[in-house]
C-alpha cells in the first residue's frame, strides 16, 4: 500500500515549499491545505455509525460542502466525491483518505497525503486515522518563524504566542521521534533544504522509499496548485533560494529577540542555530511568556480530556481501510 505522507511544522517554517517539492515528484500528490481533517476527527460524533451508508453520505456532504473547508481548492467534483465516500469503507480515516486519493488520482499519481503545519501537535490523532502514515517535520529557526508570523495579516496573536507555538512544535516532534515506529517520522531543516535542496530531498526520498526525481528541485513549476488568494506564498513561484534565512535579525526587535533566545535557547542550540548576545528579558516579558505557555498547555489538556470522553462513544475503528487495489491508477 502507498503510505500517506503528511507535511508538518510550525507555521511559516517552509511547509508550502516542501509540499510543492513533494508534489513535483511524479508519484506523489500533496494538495494545498484542506482544513477539514482535524474538524472531522474532533466532530466525529455527529456522523454516527459509519457502517450506515446514509451516515457516510452525510459525512461526504459535510466534507465537500461545509464553509471553511478548502475542498473547492482541490478541483474535485463534489457529487462524485460524496458517492465515493458513500460506497467506501465505513471508517472516518477511509472517508478522509478517499478525498486525498481522488486528488492524487486526478494528477495521475499513486501516493497521496496532506500538508498543514499544525498537524505536528496532533500526531496521535493523525495516526489514529492513518496508522501507516509517514510524517515529514520541517524545522526552521524559531526566530525566523516568529518574525515571519509577525508580518502575516492572518496572524492574530502576538509574538510571544508565536514563540510558544514554535516550542510546542519542536516538543511534539521530539516526542514523535522517540515514540513512533521506524520509517514513520522524518525531520529536515529549512535552512539546509534551501541551501542544498538536492541532498536534503535525496535523504527525504530515502525515508519515503522513493527514487529522487530532479523535478523536485523546481517546485515553482507546480506552484499553480497553491490558491492565488494566498499572497504570502508568492516566494514559492520563484526559484529556491536562501534569502529568508536569518530574516529575524531585521524582523524582530531587541525585546522579542531577548525573549525568544531566553526561552528557546536549548531547542535552538539542539538544531545548530547560533544565539546572539541578547540581554535577559524583563520580568514582565518573562511573566507574559510563562502565562502564554501555561494557557496553551491548559487548552491542550482540556481538549484531550474532552476527546477521551468522545473515544468512549466511538462507533468502531477510525483507521483508513482503503483497498490497496483501489490505489492503482484508473480504478
BABA-361710 format. One record per residue: residue in three letters; x, y, z of N, C-alpha, C in turn; chain. Coordinates in steps of 0.1 Angstrom, whole numbers. Layout:
<drendrens>
<"ALA",<X,Y,Z>,<X,Y,Z>,<X,Y,Z>,"A"> ...
</drendrens>
This chain:
<drendrens>
<"UNK",<8,-12,0>,<0,0,0>,<9,12,0>,"A"> <"UNK",<4,23,-7>,<12,35,-8>,<9,43,5>,"A"> <"UNK",<19,44,14>,<17,51,27>,<14,66,25>,"A"> <"UNK",<4,71,32>,<1,86,30>,<13,94,37>,"A"> <"UNK",<15,106,31>,<26,115,36>,<19,127,41>,"A"> <"UNK",<24,131,53>,<19,144,60>,<30,153,63>,"A"> <"UNK",<29,165,57>,<40,175,59>,<35,184,71>,"A"> <"UNK",<44,186,81>,<40,193,93>,<51,202,97>,"A"> <"UNK",<49,211,107>,<59,220,112>,<52,232,119>,"A"> <"UNK",<60,241,124>,<55,254,129>,<50,262,117>,"A"> <"UNK",<40,270,118>,<36,278,107>,<47,287,103>,"A"> <"UNK",<49,290,90>,<59,298,84>,<73,292,85>,"A"> <"UNK",<73,278,85>,<86,271,85>,<90,266,72>,"A"> <"UNK",<82,269,61>,<85,265,48>,<78,252,43>,"A"> <"UNK",<67,249,50>,<60,237,47>,<53,237,33>,"A"> <"UNK",<49,249,28>,<44,250,15>,<54,248,4>,"A"> <"UNK",<66,253,6>,<77,249,-3>,<80,234,-3>,"A"> <"UNK",<80,228,8>,<82,214,9>,<71,206,2>,"A"> <"UNK",<59,211,5>,<47,204,-1>,<48,204,-17>,"A"> <"UNK",<52,216,-22>,<54,217,-37>,<65,208,-42>,"A"> <"UNK",<76,207,-34>,<87,199,-38>,<83,184,-39>,"A"> <"UNK",<74,180,-29>,<69,166,-30>,<59,165,-41>,"A"> <"UNK",<51,175,-43>,<40,174,-53>,<47,174,-67>,"A"> <"UNK",<59,179,-69>,<66,178,-81>,<71,164,-85>,"A"> <"UNK",<71,156,-75>,<76,142,-77>,<65,135,-86>,"A"> <"UNK",<69,127,-95>,<60,120,-104>,<51,110,-98>,"A"> <"UNK",<53,106,-86>,<45,96,-79>,<37,102,-67>,"A"> <"UNK",<39,115,-63>,<34,120,-51>,<25,132,-54>,"A"> <"UNK",<13,133,-48>,<5,144,-49>,<1,149,-35>,"A"> <"UNK",<5,161,-32>,<1,167,-19>,<-6,180,-22>,"A"> <"UNK",<-19,181,-18>,<-27,193,-21>,<-24,205,-12>,"A"> <"UNK",<-30,216,-16>,<-29,228,-6>,<-37,224,6>,"A"> <"UNK",<-36,232,16>,<-43,229,29>,<-58,227,27>,"A"> <"UNK",<-63,216,33>,<-77,213,32>,<-86,218,43>,"A"> <"UNK",<-80,218,55>,<-87,223,67>,<-99,215,72>,"A"> <"UNK",<-101,203,68>,<-112,195,73>,<-108,183,81>,"A"> <"UNK",<-96,179,81>,<-92,167,87>,<-94,167,103>,"A"> <"UNK",<-88,177,109>,<-90,178,124>,<-104,181,128>,"A"> <"UNK",<-111,190,121>,<-125,192,124>,<-133,179,123>,"A"> <"UNK",<-130,171,113>,<-137,158,112>,<-134,149,123>,"A"> <"UNK",<-121,148,127>,<-118,140,139>,<-125,144,151>,"A"> <"UNK",<-124,157,155>,<-130,161,167>,<-145,162,167>,"A"> <"UNK",<-151,162,155>,<-165,163,154>,<-171,149,149>,"A"> <"UNK",<-164,139,151>,<-168,126,146>,<-181,120,152>,"A"> <"UNK",<-184,125,163>,<-197,120,170>,<-209,124,161>,"A"> <"UNK",<-209,135,154>,<-220,139,147>,<-223,131,134>,"A"> <"UNK",<-213,123,130>,<-215,114,119>,<-222,101,122>,"A"> <"UNK",<-221,97,135>,<-227,84,139>,<-220,72,134>,"A"> <"UNK",<-227,61,133>,<-221,48,129>,<-219,48,114>,"A"> <"UNK",<-207,48,110>,<-204,48,95>,<-206,35,88>,"A"> <"UNK",<-210,25,95>,<-214,13,88>,<-228,16,81>,"A"> <"UNK",<-234,26,85>,<-247,31,79>,<-243,39,67>,"A"> <"UNK",<-248,35,55>,<-244,41,42>,<-249,56,42>,"A"> <"UNK",<-261,59,48>,<-266,72,49>,<-257,81,57>,"A"> <"UNK",<-251,76,67>,<-242,84,76>,<-229,87,68>,"A"> <"UNK",<-224,78,60>,<-213,80,52>,<-216,91,41>,"A"> <"UNK",<-228,91,36>,<-231,101,26>,<-232,115,33>,"A"> <"UNK",<-237,115,45>,<-238,128,53>,<-224,133,56>,"A"> <"UNK",<-215,124,59>,<-201,128,61>,<-195,134,48>,"A"> <"UNK",<-198,127,37>,<-193,132,24>,<-198,146,21>,"A"> <"UNK",<-211,148,24>,<-217,161,21>,<-210,172,30>,"A"> <"UNK",<-208,168,43>,<-201,177,52>,<-187,181,48>,"A"> <"UNK",<-180,171,43>,<-166,173,39>,<-165,182,27>,"A"> <"UNK",<-174,180,18>,<-173,187,5>,<-180,200,5>,"A"> <"UNK",<-190,202,14>,<-198,214,13>,<-198,224,24>,"A"> <"UNK",<-190,221,35>,<-190,230,46>,<-182,242,44>,"A"> <"UNK",<-187,254,47>,<-180,266,45>,<-167,266,55>,"A"> <"UNK",<-156,270,50>,<-144,270,57>,<-135,258,53>,"A"> <"UNK",<-141,247,49>,<-133,236,43>,<-128,241,30>,"A"> <"UNK",<-116,236,26>,<-110,241,13>,<-112,231,2>,"A"> <"UNK",<-122,223,3>,<-125,213,-8>,<-125,219,-22>,"A"> <"UNK",<-131,231,-24>,<-131,236,-37>,<-117,239,-43>,"A"> <"UNK",<-107,240,-34>,<-93,242,-39>,<-87,230,-46>,"A"> <"UNK",<-94,218,-43>,<-88,206,-48>,<-92,203,-63>,"A"> <"UNK",<-102,210,-68>,<-107,208,-82>,<-114,195,-84>,"A"> <"UNK",<-120,190,-74>,<-127,177,-75>,<-142,179,-76>,"A"> <"UNK",<-149,170,-82>,<-164,170,-83>,<-170,166,-70>,"A"> <"UNK",<-177,175,-64>,<-183,172,-50>,<-192,160,-51>,"A"> <"UNK",<-201,159,-61>,<-211,148,-61>,<-204,135,-63>,"A"> <"UNK",<-194,134,-71>,<-186,122,-73>,<-179,118,-60>,"A"> <"UNK",<-174,128,-53>,<-167,126,-41>,<-176,120,-30>,"A"> <"UNK",<-188,126,-29>,<-197,121,-19>,<-201,106,-22>,"A"> <"UNK",<-203,103,-35>,<-206,89,-39>,<-195,80,-36>,"A"> <"UNK",<-182,84,-38>,<-171,76,-35>,<-170,73,-20>,"A"> <"UNK",<-172,83,-12>,<-172,81,3>,<-183,72,7>,"A"> <"UNK",<-195,74,1>,<-206,66,5>,<-204,51,2>,"A"> <"UNK",<-198,48,-9>,<-195,34,-13>,<-182,29,-7>,"A"> <"UNK",<-175,37,0>,<-162,32,5>,<-163,25,19>,"A"> <"UNK",<-151,22,24>,<-151,15,37>,<-157,24,48>,"A"> <"UNK",<-163,18,59>,<-170,25,69>,<-162,31,80>,"A"> <"UNK",<-152,38,77>,<-144,44,88>,<-141,59,84>,"A"> <"UNK",<-138,67,94>,<-136,81,92>,<-123,83,84>,"A"> <"UNK",<-112,75,87>,<-100,76,80>,<-101,73,65>,"A"> <"UNK",<-110,63,62>,<-112,60,48>,<-119,71,41>,"A"> <"UNK",<-129,78,47>,<-136,89,40>,<-126,100,37>,"A"> <"UNK",<-118,104,47>,<-108,114,45>,<-98,110,35>,"A"> <"UNK",<-93,98,36>,<-83,93,27>,<-88,93,13>,"A"> <"UNK",<-101,90,11>,<-107,90,-2>,<-106,103,-10>,"A"> <"UNK",<-107,114,-2>,<-106,127,-8>,<-91,129,-13>,"A"> <"UNK",<-81,126,-5>,<-68,128,-9>,<-64,119,-20>,"A"> <"UNK",<-69,107,-20>,<-66,97,-30>,<-72,102,-44>,"A"> <"UNK",<-84,108,-43>,<-90,113,-55>,<-82,124,-61>,"A"> <"UNK",<-77,133,-52>,<-68,144,-57>,<-56,138,-64>,"A"> <"UNK",<-50,128,-58>,<-38,122,-64>,<-41,116,-77>,"A"> <"UNK",<-53,109,-78>,<-57,102,-90>,<-59,112,-101>,"A"> <"UNK",<-64,124,-98>,<-66,134,-108>,<-53,140,-113>,"A"> <"UNK",<-42,138,-106>,<-29,142,-111>,<-21,130,-116>,"A"> <"UNK",<-28,119,-117>,<-21,107,-123>,<-10,101,-114>,"A"> <"UNK",<-12,102,-101>,<-2,97,-91>,<-8,87,-81>,"A"> <"UNK",<0,78,-77>,<-5,68,-67>,<-4,72,-53>,"A"> <"UNK",<6,81,-49>,<8,84,-35>,<1,97,-32>,"A"> <"UNK",<-5,98,-20>,<-12,110,-16>,<-9,113,-1>,"A"> <"UNK",<-13,125,3>,<-11,130,16>,<-17,143,18>,"A"> <"UNK",<-12,151,28>,<-18,163,32>,<-7,172,38>,"A"> <"UNK",<-9,185,38>,<0,194,44>,<-7,204,53>,"A"> <"UNK",<-4,205,65>,<-8,215,74>,<1,216,86>,"A"> <"UNK",<8,228,88>,<18,229,98>,<13,224,112>,"A"> <"UNK",<1,228,116>,<-4,225,129>,<-6,210,132>,"A"> <"UNK",<-6,201,122>,<-7,187,124>,<4,182,134>,"A"> <"UNK",<15,189,134>,<26,184,143>,<22,183,157>,"A"> <"UNK",<12,191,162>,<8,190,176>,<-4,180,177>,"A"> <"UNK",<-8,173,166>,<-19,164,167>,<-15,151,161>,"A"> <"UNK",<-3,147,162>,<2,134,156>,<-5,122,162>,"A"> <"UNK",<-8,121,174>,<-16,109,179>,<-29,108,172>,"A"> <"UNK",<-36,119,170>,<-49,119,163>,<-47,115,149>,"A"> <"UNK",<-36,120,143>,<-33,117,129>,<-31,102,127>,"A"> <"UNK",<-23,96,136>,<-20,82,134>,<-32,73,138>,"A"> <"UNK",<-42,78,145>,<-54,70,147>,<-62,69,134>,"A"> <"UNK",<-61,79,126>,<-68,79,113>,<-60,72,103>,"A"> <"UNK",<-47,74,103>,<-38,68,93>,<-26,61,100>,"A"> <"UNK",<-28,49,105>,<-17,42,112>,<-4,40,105>,"A"> <"UNK",<-5,40,92>,<7,37,84>,<13,50,78>,"A"> <"UNK",<9,61,83>,<13,74,78>,<28,76,79>,"A"> <"UNK",<34,84,70>,<48,89,71>,<47,104,73>,"A"> <"UNK",<53,109,84>,<52,123,88>,<66,129,85>,"A"> <"UNK",<65,140,78>,<77,148,75>,<76,161,82>,"A"> <"UNK",<85,163,92>,<85,175,100>,<96,185,95>,"A"> <"UNK",<92,196,90>,<102,206,86>,<104,216,97>,"A"> <"UNK",<117,218,101>,<121,226,112>,<129,238,107>,"A"> <"UNK",<125,250,112>,<132,263,108>,<135,270,121>,"A"> <"UNK",<146,278,120>,<150,287,131>,<137,293,137>,"A"> <"UNK",<135,291,150>,<123,296,157>,<121,311,156>,"A"> <"UNK",<133,318,156>,<132,333,154>,<127,337,141>,"A"> <"UNK",<131,330,130>,<126,333,117>,<111,330,116>,"A"> <"UNK",<107,319,122>,<92,316,122>,<85,327,128>,"A"> <"UNK",<89,331,140>,<83,342,147>,<83,355,139>,"A"> <"UNK",<94,358,133>,<95,371,126>,<86,370,114>,"A"> <"UNK",<84,359,107>,<75,358,96>,<61,358,100>,"A"> <"UNK",<57,351,111>,<44,352,116>,<40,366,119>,"A"> <"UNK",<49,373,125>,<46,387,129>,<41,396,118>,"A"> <"UNK",<45,393,105>,<42,401,94>,<30,395,86>,"A"> <"UNK",<24,384,91>,<13,378,83>,<0,385,87>,"A"> <"UNK",<-8,390,78>,<-21,396,81>,<-31,387,88>,"A"> <"UNK",<-29,374,86>,<-39,365,92>,<-34,361,106>,"A"> <"UNK",<-22,364,111>,<-18,360,124>,<-24,370,134>,"A"> <"UNK",<-32,366,143>,<-40,374,152>,<-34,374,166>,"A"> <"UNK",<-23,367,168>,<-17,366,181>,<-5,375,182>,"A"> <"UNK",<1,376,194>,<14,383,195>,<26,374,193>,"A"> <"UNK",<38,381,193>,<50,373,190>,<53,363,201>,"A"> <"UNK",<49,366,213>,<51,356,224>,<43,343,221>,"A"> <"UNK",<31,344,217>,<23,332,213>,<30,325,202>,"A"> <"UNK",<36,332,192>,<43,326,181>,<55,318,187>,"A"> <"UNK",<62,323,197>,<73,316,202>,<68,303,209>,"A"> <"UNK",<57,303,217>,<53,291,223>,<47,281,213>,"A"> <"UNK",<42,286,202>,<38,277,191>,<50,270,185>,"A"> <"UNK",<61,277,183>,<73,270,178>,<78,260,188>,"A"> <"UNK",<79,264,201>,<84,255,211>,<75,242,212>,"A"> <"UNK",<62,244,211>,<53,232,211>,<55,223,199>,"A"> <"UNK",<58,229,188>,<60,221,176>,<73,213,177>,"A"> <"UNK",<84,219,183>,<96,212,185>,<94,201,195>,"A"> <"UNK",<87,203,206>,<85,193,216>,<77,182,211>,"A"> <"UNK",<67,185,203>,<58,174,197>,<67,165,188>,"A"> <"UNK",<75,172,180>,<84,164,171>,<94,155,179>,"A"> <"UNK",<99,160,190>,<108,153,198>,<101,140,204>,"A"> <"UNK",<89,142,208>,<81,131,214>,<78,120,203>,"A"> <"UNK",<75,125,191>,<72,116,180>,<84,108,176>,"A"> <"UNK",<96,115,175>,<108,108,171>,<111,97,181>,"A"> <"UNK",<108,98,194>,<111,88,204>,<101,77,204>,"A"> <"UNK",<88,80,200>,<78,70,202>,<72,63,190>,"A"> <"UNK",<74,69,178>,<68,63,166>,<77,52,160>,"A"> <"UNK",<71,43,153>,<78,32,147>,<88,37,136>,"A"> <"UNK",<98,29,133>,<108,33,122>,<101,36,109>,"A"> <"UNK",<107,45,102>,<102,50,89>,<88,56,90>,"A"> <"UNK",<84,62,102>,<72,69,103>,<73,84,105>,"A"> <"UNK",<85,88,109>,<88,102,113>,<101,106,107>,"A"> <"UNK",<102,118,101>,<114,122,95>,<115,137,97>,"A"> <"UNK",<127,142,101>,<130,156,103>,<139,161,92>,"A"> <"UNK",<137,174,88>,<147,181,80>,<146,195,83>,"A"> <"UNK",<157,203,80>,<157,217,84>,<156,226,72>,"A"> <"UNK",<148,236,73>,<146,246,62>,<159,251,57>,"A"> <"UNK",<168,255,65>,<180,262,61>,<188,252,52>,"A"> <"UNK",<189,240,55>,<196,230,46>,<188,228,34>,"A"> <"UNK",<175,227,35>,<167,225,23>,<168,235,12>,"A"> <"UNK",<170,248,16>,<171,259,6>,<185,261,2>,"A"> <"UNK",<195,257,10>,<209,259,6>,<215,247,-2>,"A"> <"UNK",<210,235,1>,<214,223,-6>,<202,214,-8>,"A"> <"UNK",<193,218,-16>,<180,211,-18>,<181,197,-23>,"A"> <"UNK",<191,194,-32>,<192,181,-37>,<196,171,-27>,"A"> <"UNK",<206,174,-18>,<210,165,-8>,<199,162,2>,"A"> <"UNK",<191,172,6>,<181,170,16>,<169,163,10>,"A"> <"UNK",<166,165,-3>,<155,158,-9>,<158,143,-12>,"A"> <"UNK",<171,141,-15>,<175,127,-17>,<174,119,-4>,"A"> <"UNK",<177,126,7>,<176,120,20>,<161,117,24>,"A"> <"UNK",<153,127,20>,<138,126,22>,<133,114,14>,"A"> <"UNK",<137,113,2>,<132,102,-7>,<136,89,-1>,"A"> <"UNK",<148,88,5>,<152,76,11>,<142,72,22>,"A"> <"UNK",<138,81,30>,<128,79,41>,<115,74,35>,"A"> <"UNK",<111,80,24>,<98,77,18>,<99,64,9>,"A"> <"UNK",<111,59,7>,<113,47,-2>,<109,51,-16>,"A"> <"UNK",<113,62,-20>,<110,67,-34>,<123,71,-41>,"A"> <"UNK",<124,70,-54>,<135,75,-61>,<135,90,-62>,"A"> <"UNK",<146,96,-60>,<147,110,-61>,<144,114,-76>,"A"> <"UNK",<137,125,-78>,<135,130,-92>,<139,144,-93>,"A"> <"UNK",<146,148,-103>,<151,162,-104>,<140,172,-104>,"A"> <"UNK",<128,168,-108>,<116,178,-109>,<114,184,-95>,"A"> <"UNK",<118,177,-84>,<116,182,-71>,<123,194,-68>,"A"> <"UNK",<134,197,-76>,<142,209,-74>,<135,221,-80>,"A"> <"UNK",<124,219,-87>,<117,230,-94>,<103,231,-89>,"A"> <"UNK",<101,234,-76>,<87,235,-71>,<79,246,-77>,"A"> <"UNK",<86,256,-82>,<78,267,-88>,<70,263,-101>,"A"> <"UNK",<75,251,-107>,<68,246,-118>,<54,241,-115>,"A"> <"UNK",<51,238,-102>,<38,233,-98>,<32,242,-88>,"A"> <"UNK",<37,254,-86>,<32,263,-76>,<18,268,-80>,"A"> <"UNK",<13,266,-92>,<-1,270,-95>,<-11,262,-87>,"A"> <"UNK",<-8,251,-81>,<-18,244,-73>,<-21,252,-60>,"A"> <"UNK",<-12,261,-56>,<-15,269,-45>,<-25,280,-48>,"A"> <"UNK",<-36,282,-41>,<-46,292,-44>,<-40,306,-46>,"A"> <"UNK",<-45,313,-56>,<-40,326,-58>,<-42,336,-47>,"A"> <"UNK",<-52,334,-39>,<-55,343,-28>,<-44,343,-17>,"A"> <"UNK",<-36,333,-17>,<-26,332,-7>,<-13,339,-11>,"A"> <"UNK",<-14,352,-10>,<-3,361,-15>,<10,358,-7>,"A"> <"UNK",<9,354,6>,<20,352,14>,<29,340,9>,"A"> <"UNK",<24,332,-1>,<32,321,-6>,<38,325,-20>,"A"> <"UNK",<40,338,-22>,<45,343,-35>,<59,338,-38>,"A"> <"UNK",<67,336,-27>,<81,331,-30>,<81,317,-36>,"A"> <"UNK",<71,309,-34>,<71,296,-40>,<70,296,-55>,"A"> <"UNK",<67,308,-61>,<66,309,-75>,<80,313,-81>,"A"> <"UNK",<90,314,-73>,<103,317,-77>,<113,305,-74>,"A"> <"UNK",<125,306,-80>,<135,296,-77>,<138,295,-63>,"A"> <"UNK",<142,283,-58>,<145,281,-44>,<158,289,-41>,"A"> <"UNK",<157,296,-30>,<169,304,-25>,<169,305,-10>,"A"> <"UNK",<180,310,-5>,<181,311,10>,<180,325,15>,"A"> <"UNK",<172,333,7>,<171,347,10>,<164,350,23>,"A"> <"UNK",<155,341,28>,<148,343,40>,<155,338,53>,"A"> <"UNK",<167,332,51>,<174,327,63>,<179,339,71>,"A"> <"UNK",<178,338,84>,<182,349,93>,<175,362,91>,"A"> <"UNK",<163,361,86>,<155,373,84>,<150,379,97>,"A"> <"UNK",<151,371,108>,<147,375,121>,<155,387,126>,"A"> <"UNK",<167,388,121>,<176,399,125>,<170,413,121>,"A"> <"UNK",<162,413,111>,<155,426,107>,<141,426,112>,"A"> <"UNK",<134,415,114>,<120,415,116>,<117,416,131>,"A"> <"UNK",<126,412,140>,<123,412,154>,<130,423,161>,"A"> <"UNK",<124,429,171>,<131,440,178>,<139,433,190>,"A"> <"UNK",<146,442,197>,<155,437,207>,<148,429,218>,"A"> <"UNK",<137,434,222>,<129,427,233>,<124,413,228>,"A"> <"UNK",<119,412,216>,<115,400,210>,<126,390,209>,"A"> <"UNK",<138,394,205>,<149,385,204>,<153,380,218>,"A"> <"UNK",<153,389,227>,<157,386,241>,<148,375,246>,"A"> <"UNK",<135,376,245>,<125,366,250>,<127,353,242>,"A"> <"UNK",<128,354,229>,<130,342,221>,<142,334,225>,"A"> <"UNK",<153,340,227>,<165,333,230>,<166,329,244>,"A"> <"UNK",<159,336,253>,<159,332,267>,<151,319,269>,"A"> <"UNK",<140,318,262>,<131,306,264>,<133,295,254>,"A"> <"UNK",<139,298,242>,<140,288,232>,<154,284,230>,"A"> <"UNK",<163,288,238>,<178,286,237>,<181,272,235>,"A"> <"UNK",<177,263,244>,<181,249,243>,<176,242,230>,"A"> <"UNK",<164,246,226>,<158,240,214>,<166,245,202>,"A"> <"UNK",<169,258,202>,<176,264,191>,<190,258,189>,"A"> <"UNK",<197,256,200>,<210,250,200>,<210,236,195>,"A"> <"UNK",<199,229,199>,<198,215,195>,<199,213,180>,"A"> <"UNK",<194,223,173>,<194,222,158>,<205,231,152>,"A"> <"UNK",<214,235,160>,<226,242,155>,<224,257,152>,"A"> <"UNK",<213,263,157>,<211,277,155>,<219,285,165>,"A"> <"UNK",<227,294,161>,<235,302,170>,<227,313,176>,"A"> <"UNK",<230,316,189>,<223,327,196>,<231,340,195>,"A"> <"UNK",<224,351,196>,<231,364,196>,<234,367,211>,"A"> <"UNK",<239,379,213>,<242,384,227>,<230,392,233>,"A"> <"UNK",<218,387,231>,<207,394,236>,<207,394,251>,"A"> <"UNK",<203,405,257>,<202,406,272>,<191,397,278>,"A"> <"UNK",<191,395,290>,<180,388,297>,<167,397,295>,"A"> <"UNK",<156,391,292>,<143,399,291>,<138,404,304>,"A"> <"UNK",<130,414,303>,<124,420,315>,<115,410,323>,"A"> <"UNK",<113,412,336>,<104,404,344>,<90,403,338>,"A"> <"UNK",<85,414,332>,<72,415,326>,<71,406,314>,"A"> <"UNK",<82,406,306>,<82,398,294>,<83,383,297>,"A"> <"UNK",<91,380,308>,<92,366,312>,<78,361,318>,"A"> <"UNK",<72,369,325>,<59,365,331>,<48,363,320>,"A"> <"UNK",<49,372,310>,<39,370,299>,<42,357,291>,"A"> <"UNK",<54,354,288>,<57,342,281>,<52,330,289>,"A"> <"UNK",<55,329,302>,<52,318,310>,<36,316,311>,"A"> <"UNK",<29,328,312>,<15,327,312>,<9,322,299>,"A"> <"UNK",<15,326,288>,<11,322,275>,<13,307,273>,"A"> <"UNK",<25,302,277>,<28,288,275>,<19,280,284>,"A"> <"UNK",<16,285,296>,<7,277,305>,<-7,277,300>,"A"> <"UNK",<-12,287,294>,<-25,288,288>,<-26,278,276>,"A"> <"UNK",<-15,277,268>,<-15,267,257>,<-16,253,263>,"A"> <"UNK",<-9,250,273>,<-9,237,279>,<-23,233,285>,"A"> <"UNK",<-29,243,291>,<-42,240,297>,<-52,238,286>,"A"> <"UNK",<-51,245,275>,<-60,243,263>,<-59,229,258>,"A"> <"UNK",<-46,224,257>,<-44,211,251>,<-49,200,261>,"A"> <"UNK",<-47,202,274>,<-52,193,284>,<-67,192,283>,"A"> <"UNK",<-74,203,282>,<-88,203,282>,<-93,196,269>,"A"> <"UNK",<-87,199,258>,<-91,192,245>,<-89,177,246>,"A"> <"UNK",<-78,173,252>,<-75,158,254>,<-86,152,263>,"A"> <"UNK",<-89,159,273>,<-99,153,283>,<-113,152,276>,"A"> <"UNK",<-117,161,268>,<-129,160,260>,<-129,149,250>,"A"> <"UNK",<-117,147,244>,<-116,137,234>,<-116,123,240>,"A"> <"UNK",<-111,122,253>,<-111,109,260>,<-126,105,262>,"A"> <"UNK",<-135,114,264>,<-149,111,265>,<-154,107,252>,"A"> <"UNK",<-151,114,241>,<-155,110,228>,<-151,96,224>,"A"> <"UNK",<-139,92,228>,<-135,79,225>,<-143,68,231>,"A"> <"UNK",<-149,70,242>,<-158,61,248>,<-171,59,240>,"A"> <"UNK",<-174,68,232>,<-187,68,224>,<-184,65,209>,"A"> <"UNK",<-172,61,206>,<-169,59,192>,<-176,47,186>,"A"> <"UNK",<-179,47,174>,<-186,36,167>,<-175,29,159>,"A"> <"UNK",<-168,20,165>,<-158,12,158>,<-145,19,156>,"A"> <"UNK",<-137,13,147>,<-123,18,144>,<-124,31,135>,"A"> <"UNK",<-114,39,136>,<-113,51,128>,<-104,50,116>,"A"> <"UNK",<-95,40,117>,<-84,39,107>,<-88,37,93>,"A"> <"UNK",<-80,43,84>,<-82,43,70>,<-81,28,65>,"A"> <"UNK",<-91,24,58>,<-91,10,52>,<-92,10,37>,"A"> <"UNK",<-88,20,31>,<-89,20,16>,<-82,8,10>,"A"> <"UNK",<-89,1,1>,<-84,-11,-5>,<-72,-8,-13>,"A"> <"UNK",<-62,-16,-11>,<-49,-14,-18>,<-51,-14,-33>,"A"> <"UNK",<-60,-23,-37>,<-62,-24,-52>,<-67,-11,-58>,"A"> <"UNK",<-75,-3,-50>,<-81,9,-55>,<-70,20,-57>,"A"> <"UNK",<-58,18,-52>,<-48,28,-53>,<-41,27,-67>,"A"> <"UNK",<-44,17,-75>,<-39,16,-88>,<-46,26,-97>,"A"> <"UNK",<-39,34,-104>,<-44,45,-112>,<-55,40,-121>,"A"> <"UNK",<-66,48,-122>,<-76,44,-131>,<-88,37,-125>,"A"> <"UNK",<-86,32,-112>,<-96,24,-106>,<-106,34,-98>,"A"> 
</drendrens>
